[in-house]
């Protein structure tokens, strides 16, 4: 594989899972995947909280003025 080429997402996932299971074992690999998922959820929650307090019109006005 050349450095500028990407492998198929399914192949990427398969290889990553094999590495996790081979190096961590099934219990720790599952634990790691759960941690990643919960941290992602936290970032989604933070983003939604940010959006709730956002003045959409003011936000776009500020962004478009900078260009």
C-alpha positions in Angstrom: 0.0 0.0 0.0 1.3 3.4 -1.0 1.4 6.1 1.8 -1.1 8.2 -0.1 -3.7 5.4 -0.5 -6.4 4.6 2.0 -7.6 1.1 2.7 -11.3 0.2 2.7 -13.0 1.2 5.9 -14.1 -2.4 6.6 -10.5 -3.6 6.2 -9.3 -0.7 8.4 -11.8 -1.7 11.1 -10.9 -5.4 10.8 -7.2 -4.8 11.2 -7.7 -2.4 14.1 -9.9 -4.9 15.9 -7.3 -7.7 15.4 -4.5 -5.5 16.8 -6.6 -4.6 19.8 -7.6 -8.2 20.5 -4.1 -9.5 19.9 -2.4 -6.9 22.1 -5.0 -6.3 24.8 -7.2 -9.4 24.8 -10.9 -9.5 24.4 -11.8 -7.9 27.8 -9.5 -5.0 27.6 -10.2 -4.4 23.9 -13.9 -4.2 24.7 -13.2 -1.9 27.6 -11.1 0.4 25.4 -13.8 0.6 22.7 -16.4 1.5 25.4 -14.1 4.3 26.7 -13.7 5.7 23.2 -17.5 5.6 22.7 -18.3 7.3 26.0 -15.8 10.1 25.3 -17.3 10.6 21.9 -20.7 11.0 23.5 -19.3 13.5 25.9 -18.1 15.6 23.0 -21.5 15.4 21.3 -23.1 16.6 24.5 -20.7 19.5 24.8 -21.4 20.5 21.2 -25.1 20.4 21.7 -24.8 22.5 24.9 -22.7 25.0 22.9 -25.4 25.1 20.2 -28.2 25.7 22.7 -26.6 29.0 23.8 -25.6 30.1 20.3 -27.2 33.1 18.6 -27.2 31.7 15.0 -27.6 35.1 13.3 -24.8 36.7 15.3 -22.6 33.6 14.7 -23.0 33.7 10.9 -22.6 37.5 10.9 -19.3 37.3 12.7 -18.0 34.4 10.6 -18.9 36.0 7.3 -17.4 39.4 8.2 -14.0 37.8 8.8 -13.7 36.7 5.1 
